[in-house]
Structures are given as C-alpha cells and as structure tokens.
C-alpha cells in the first residue's frame, strides 16, 4: 500500500506541475542589435544624416544608441543609465568605434564587388540577436539571427543549426567561403547567439522589469478619404496607435468577417517616438456600397476588442460634398454682394479657402477624460476622423 501511495503521489504531483505550467503565460522576448552604414551622408532626418549608426533593441524598445557624429554609446532608457556601470559604456563606445571602421571599409569593398559607382548612396546593414520563450522561471532559447543586407537585399546570414554561413547572392559567396574556413568564428557566433545573447537579454529584462512590464492600450481611429483617381470610390483607413507590447490584431471587416490580407494595404507595425507602436490598414470600396464595414482591434491590454464602424463616417463624406457645394454658393453670393455694393469688411466664410471646414471631434486623453475640440479638415480630400471613446 505504501508503494501504491508513493506512486500515486508522484503521478499527482507531475499532473499538478503540468497543470500549473499550462496556466503560466508563455512570454516571448528578444534582444537585437542593428548596425547601419552609408557610403556617404544623406541630408535626410533620422539615421540617414549619419554615415554610421548602431542601436540595441530589447523587445522592440531602444536601449542604447551610437552614431558617427557623437561617437559615444549612450543609454536610451533610464534604467539602463542607472544599472549599467560607466565601464560598460566605455567598452561599448570602443566596440562601436571599431565596428564603424569595419563598416566603412566593407561598404567600399562591396561597392567594388557589385561594380557600383560612388555617386549613388549604398547601405550595408548588420542585424544580430536572439529570441527566447519564458514560462514562469523556465527560459528556452527560441531563435538566433546574424545577418547582413546590402541596399536592402539579403546578402549573408548565419545558419545557427548547421553552424555555417548562407549566401543567397553570388556576390556573397567569397565571404561565405572565407568565413566558413574559420571554424572558431562559427563556433563563437553560435555560442554568442545561444548563450551570451540570452544571458544579456535576461539581465536587461531583470534590470528594466518594472518599466518593460508596463503596457499601453491602443488609441483607435477610422478615416474615410475620397480617391482622387476615381471619385466614385472611397478609401477606408483604420489606425491603432500608442500600444505596447508590439503584438496586436487589427482587421478591417465586412459584415464582421475579416477581409483577406491581399485586399488590404498595411503600413505594418511601426515604432512611435515614445517606445509604443502604431499600425494602419486601408481598403478601397465603392462610395455607394451599402455593406457594413468596421475596424476590429484586439490587444492584450484590452478586456474586449475595440470595434468601430464606418457607417457614420461614410454619411459624413456624402454630407461634406453637399456642405462644400453650399459653402461655395454662399461664398459666390458674398463675393457678388461685395462687388455690387463695394462694401469693405469681412463676410460669412470661416476662412479664405471654401474647401476647409471646421468640425467637432472628441479627444480621449490618457486619463480617459473626454473633451470637445475643433479640428480643421481638408474637404478637398474628404478626410474625417471618428475617434473611439473608451
């Protein structure tokens, strides 16, 4: 009986652990470093004003930064500044400086290998890092990436499973052969991706745990814009912005059924300046179409999905046309009276452009208070904003 009891207890404990593990949420985390080098500076905002930039991204949020102008590795999160010692930033600065020199040399090498002239701007980029899956205290390596691109095209990448380099283009074959002949390089790359990178990822997440766990719900807006090439068609757009974490579901639906992705124009998920994200999707429909369209947004911060219909906004588009016609008529009448009576002064129109209307909209602040404001809307493009109230 004692043996049976021990066996029963063991089985019961195993089942209990398995059940508890299933209840624990599976989290995915990533740490990536991106290096970008230009063959010459370009007078454009962002990374393009520097010939070399480097940055670290933890779960999509920038944690450090370096460029060829300042030539200092600097923290981009307060917790990075507080937790990482000065020695870390000094060593990081020296490492980034040496990589900058390496990139400058190799951009020239690739330009010559590709037979590209110096009058055009060429870009060499390197991205490396790792992804993990965490369930409770259990951490599992998921994926390692070490890849190079030239002028936006894949040039060379490391196969972590086979421990060798992959050359998708002929111009990368000489580099692949050269690097594969150095086994210690491939061993180091594999070890970095699977071990060292994961250690840094876990360390950074522990340091910035409170801030990284803070989440932000999306603000959702829908728009309607008359197509300039075909006046009988309207472009419906749904925008979700200000959300964190990055994962989100956004669908444009017809009769509550998601439209196929090949019919949708998507901006893909993009970062905002404050570390949150945005996503915009659009579809073109006939203006007189009677179908019910809505924007569906689902995010981990929401208790239930956000659903906004375009029924009201399409009515506003048609109403705006009538409104513009009436305003033009009033404007013509005022102009006629002024010419006829030669009276100086200001008359009825809100402004000098009859295509500009001022309409009311509702603005939702982070404190969930609502207030009414006036927004200038360009009716030449028929853009109207129907914000979401939460």
C-alpha positions in Angstrom: 0.0 0.0 0.0 2.9 2.4 0.8 4.4 1.8 -2.7 1.0 2.5 -4.3 0.6 5.6 -2.3 4.1 6.9 -3.2 3.4 6.1 -6.9 0.0 7.9 -6.7 1.6 10.9 -5.1 4.3 11.1 -7.7 1.8 10.9 -10.6 -0.4 13.5 -8.9 2.5 15.9 -8.4 3.5 15.6 -12.0 0.0 16.3 -13.2 -0.3 19.3 -10.9 3.0 20.7 -12.1 1.9 20.2 -15.7 -1.4 22.0 -15.0 0.3 24.9 -13.2 2.7 25.2 -16.2 -0.1 25.4 -18.6 -1.7 28.2 -16.5 1.6 30.2 -16.7 1.6 32.6 -19.6 4.1 31.9 -22.4 6.2 35.1 -22.9 8.4 35.9 -25.9 11.3 38.3 -25.6 14.0 39.5 -27.9 17.3 41.3 -27.9 18.7 42.7 -31.2 21.5 45.0 -32.3 21.3 46.8 -35.6 24.2 48.5 -37.4 23.7 50.7 -40.4 26.4 52.2 -42.6 26.0 54.5 -45.6 28.5 55.0 -48.4 28.1 58.8 -47.9 25.9 61.1 -45.8 22.4 62.0 -47.0 20.6 65.2 -45.9 17.5 63.4 -44.5 16.2 63.1 -41.0 16.7 60.0 -38.9 19.6 57.6 -39.3 20.3 59.0 -42.8 22.0 62.1 -41.6 24.9 59.9 -40.2 27.2 57.6 -42.1 27.0 55.0 -39.3 24.5 54.2 -36.6 24.1 51.4 -34.1 21.4 50.6 -31.6 20.2 47.9 -29.2 16.6 46.9 -29.1 15.1 44.9 -26.2 11.6 43.7 -27.0 11.5 46.3 -29.7 12.4 49.2 -27.4 15.7 51.1 -28.0 18.0 50.6 -25.0 21.2 52.2 -26.4 22.4 54.2 -29.3 25.6 55.3 -31.2 26.2 57.4 -34.3 29.2 58.6 -36.3 28.7 62.2 -35.2 28.7 61.8 -31.4 30.8 58.6 -31.4 29.5 57.6 -27.9 27.4 54.6 -26.9 24.6 56.2 -24.8 21.7 54.8 -22.8 18.2 55.3 -24.2 16.3 54.0 -21.1 16.6 55.5 -17.6 17.1 52.0 -16.1 20.0 51.3 -18.4 21.6 54.6 -17.3 21.1 53.7 -13.6 22.0 49.9 -13.7 24.9 49.8 -16.2 28.3 51.0 -14.9 30.4 53.6 -16.6 32.9 50.9 -17.6 30.1 49.2 -19.7 29.5 52.4 -21.7 33.3 53.0 -22.2 33.9 49.5 -23.5 30.7 49.7 -25.6 31.9 53.0 -27.1 35.3 51.5 -28.1 33.5 48.5 -29.6 31.1 50.6 -31.7 34.1 52.8 -32.9 35.9 49.7 -34.2 32.7 48.4 -35.9 32.3 51.8 -37.5 35.7 51.5 -39.1 35.0 47.9 -40.2 31.8 49.0 -41.8 33.4 51.9 -43.6 36.0 49.6 -45.2 33.4 46.9 -46.1 31.0 49.3 -47.7 33.7 50.2 -50.2 34.6 46.5 -50.7 31.0 45.6 -51.5 30.6 48.6 -53.8 33.6 47.5 -55.9 32.4 43.9 -55.8 29.0 44.9 -57.0 30.5 47.4 -59.5 28.5 50.2 -58.1 29.6 53.8 -58.6 30.2 56.3 -55.8 27.7 58.8 -57.0 24.8 56.8 -55.5 24.2 56.1 -51.8 24.7 52.4 -50.8 23.7 50.8 -47.5 25.3 48.0 -45.5 23.3 46.7 -42.5 24.0 44.1 -39.9 21.4 42.6 -37.5 22.2 40.1 -34.8 20.5 38.9 -31.7 18.3 36.3 -30.1 14.8 35.4 -29.0 13.6 33.4 -26.0 10.4 31.9 -24.7 9.8 32.3 -20.9 7.2 30.4 -19.0 7.5 31.2 -15.3 11.1 30.6 -14.3 11.8 28.4 -17.3 13.7 30.1 -20.1 14.1 28.4 -23.5 16.3 29.6 -26.4 14.0 30.1 -29.4 16.0 31.7 -32.3 19.3 33.4 -33.1 19.8 35.7 -36.0 23.1 37.0 -37.5 22.5 38.5 -41.0 23.8 41.2 -43.3 22.0 43.1 -46.0 23.2 45.4 -48.8 21.0 48.0 -50.3 18.0 46.4 -48.7 18.6 42.9 -50.1 19.7 39.8 -48.1 23.4 39.4 -48.5 24.7 36.9 -45.9 23.2 35.1 -42.9 24.3 32.6 -40.3 22.6 29.2 -40.1 22.6 28.6 -36.4 21.6 24.9 -36.6 24.2 24.0 -39.2 26.8 26.4 -37.9 27.6 27.8 -41.3 27.0 30.9 -43.4 24.4 31.1 -46.2 25.0 33.2 -49.3 21.7 34.0 -51.2 23.6 36.0 -53.9 26.7 35.2 -55.9 28.5 38.3 -54.6 28.4 36.9 -51.1 29.9 33.5 -51.9 33.6 34.7 -51.5 32.7 36.0 -48.0 30.9 32.8 -47.1 33.8 30.6 -48.1 36.3 32.8 -46.3 34.3 32.8 -43.0 33.4 29.1 -43.1 37.2 28.3 -43.3 37.5 29.7 -39.8 35.7 27.2 -37.5 36.4 29.2 -34.4 34.4 32.1 -35.9 31.3 30.0 -36.5 31.6 28.4 -33.0 31.9 31.8 -31.4 28.9 33.1 -33.4 26.7 30.1 -32.4 27.8 30.4 -28.8 27.0 34.1 -28.7 23.5 33.7 -30.2 22.5 30.8 -27.9 24.3 31.7 -24.7 25.8 35.1 -24.3 23.0 37.0 -26.0 20.4 35.1 -23.9 22.3 36.0 -20.7 22.3 39.7 -21.7 18.7 39.5 -22.6 17.7 38.1 -19.2 19.9 40.6 -17.4 18.4 43.6 -19.2 14.9 42.3 -18.5 15.7 41.9 -14.8 17.1 45.4 -14.7 14.2 47.0 -16.5 11.4 44.6 -15.4 9.0 47.2 -14.0 9.2 49.6 -17.0 9.2 46.8 -19.5 6.1 45.2 -18.0 4.2 48.4 -18.3 1.7 48.1 -21.1 -0.3 50.7 -23.0 -3.7 50.2 -24.7 -4.2 51.4 -28.3 -6.0 54.5 -29.4 -8.1 53.6 -32.4 -9.3 56.0 -35.2 -11.0 55.4 -38.5 -10.8 57.7 -41.6 -12.5 57.9 -45.0 -10.9 59.6 -48.0 -12.3 60.0 -51.5 -10.0 58.6 -54.1 -8.6 61.3 -56.4 -8.4 59.0 -59.4 -11.9 57.7 -59.1 -14.5 60.0 -57.5 -16.9 57.0 -57.0 -14.5 55.2 -54.6 -13.6 55.8 -51.0 -10.5 54.7 -49.1 -11.3 53.4 -45.6 -8.4 53.5 -43.1 -8.1 52.2 -39.6 -5.3 53.4 -37.3 -4.2 51.9 -34.0 -1.5 53.8 -32.2 0.2 54.1 -28.8 0.0 50.5 -27.9 2.6 48.3 -26.1 3.6 45.4 -26.3 4.1 45.2 -30.0 1.7 42.3 -30.8 -1.7 43.4 -32.0 -4.6 42.2 -34.2 -6.1 44.7 -36.5 -8.7 43.7 -39.1 -11.0 45.6 -41.5 -14.2 43.6 -41.6 -17.2 43.4 -43.9 -20.3 42.2 -42.1 -18.0 41.2 -39.2 -15.9 38.9 -41.4 -12.2 40.0 -41.8 -11.2 41.0 -45.4 -8.4 38.9 -47.0 -5.0 40.4 -46.4 -4.3 40.6 -50.1 -7.1 43.2 -50.4 -5.7 45.3 -47.6 -3.0 47.9 -47.7 -0.9 47.7 -44.5 1.8 50.0 -43.1 3.0 47.1 -40.9 3.7 47.7 -37.2 5.9 50.8 -36.8 7.5 52.4 -33.7 6.4 55.7 -32.2 8.9 58.1 -30.6 7.8 57.1 -27.1 8.5 53.4 -27.4 4.9 52.5 -28.3 3.7 51.2 -31.7 1.3 52.0 -34.4 -0.4 50.1 -37.3 -2.5 51.4 -40.1 -4.6 49.4 -42.6 -6.7 50.6 -45.5 -9.1 49.3 -48.2 -10.8 50.9 -51.2 -14.6 50.5 -51.7 -17.4 51.9 -53.9 -18.8 55.0 -52.3 -22.4 53.8 -52.7 -21.7 50.4 -51.3 -24.2 49.6 -48.6 -22.2 46.9 -46.8 -21.3 47.4 -43.1 -17.6 47.8 -42.6 -15.9 48.0 -39.2 -12.4 48.2 -37.7 -11.6 45.4 -35.3 -8.6 45.8 -32.8 -7.5 43.2 -30.2 -4.6 43.8 -27.8 -3.6 42.2 -24.5 -4.3 45.4 -22.6 -8.0 45.4 -23.7 -10.6 43.4 -21.8 -12.6 43.2 -25.0 -11.8 44.1 -28.6 -12.4 47.6 -30.0 -14.9 47.7 -32.9 -15.7 50.9 -34.8 -18.0 51.0 -37.8 -17.7 53.3 -40.8 -21.5 53.8 -41.1 -21.5 57.3 -39.7 -18.3 58.4 -41.4 -19.5 57.5 -44.9 -22.6 59.6 -44.3 -20.3 62.4 -43.3 -18.3 62.1 -46.6 -21.5 62.5 -48.6 -22.7 65.3 -46.3 -19.4 67.0 -46.8 -19.9 67.2 -50.5 -23.3 68.9 -50.0 -21.7 71.2 -47.4 -18.9 72.2 -49.7 -21.4 73.0 -52.5 -23.5 75.1 -50.2 -20.4 76.9 -48.9 -19.2 77.6 -52.4 -22.7 79.0 -53.2 -22.6 81.2 -50.1 -19.1 82.4 -51.0 -20.2 83.3 -54.5 -23.1 85.2 -53.2 -21.0 87.1 -50.7 -18.4 87.9 -53.4 -21.2 89.1 -55.7 -22.7 91.4 -53.0 -19.3 92.8 -52.1 -18.6 93.6 -55.7 -22.0 95.0 -56.3 -22.2 97.2 -53.2 -18.5 97.8 -52.8 -18.6 97.2 -49.1 -15.4 96.6 -47.2 -15.1 94.2 -44.4 -15.3 90.5 -43.5 -18.2 88.3 -44.5 -19.6 84.9 -43.5 -16.9 82.4 -44.6 -14.7 81.0 -41.8 -11.6 81.4 -43.9 -10.4 82.2 -47.4 -10.4 78.6 -48.6 -14.0 77.3 -49.2 -12.7 73.7 -49.1 -11.8 74.0 -45.4 -14.5 73.1 -42.9 -14.2 73.1 -39.1 -15.9 70.2 -37.4 -16.1 68.9 -33.9 -14.3 65.8 -32.7 -13.8 64.1 -29.4 -10.3 63.7 -28.0 -9.5 60.9 -25.5 -6.7 61.6 -23.1 -4.7 59.1 -21.0 -6.8 59.9 -18.0 -9.9 58.7 -20.0 -11.5 62.2 -19.8 -13.1 63.4 -23.0 -13.3 66.9 -24.3 -14.6 68.5 -27.5 -12.2 70.4 -29.8 -12.3 71.9 -33.2 -10.3 70.3 -36.0 -9.6 71.8 -39.4 -10.5 69.2 -42.0 -9.5 69.4 -45.7 -12.7 68.6 -47.5 -10.8 68.6 -50.8 -9.6 65.2 -49.7 -12.7 64.4 -47.6 -10.8 63.2 -44.6 -12.8 62.8 -41.4 -11.8 61.4 -38.0 -14.2 59.4 -35.9 -12.3 58.7 -32.7 -13.0 55.9 -30.3 -14.5 56.6 -26.9 -13.4 54.3 -24.1 
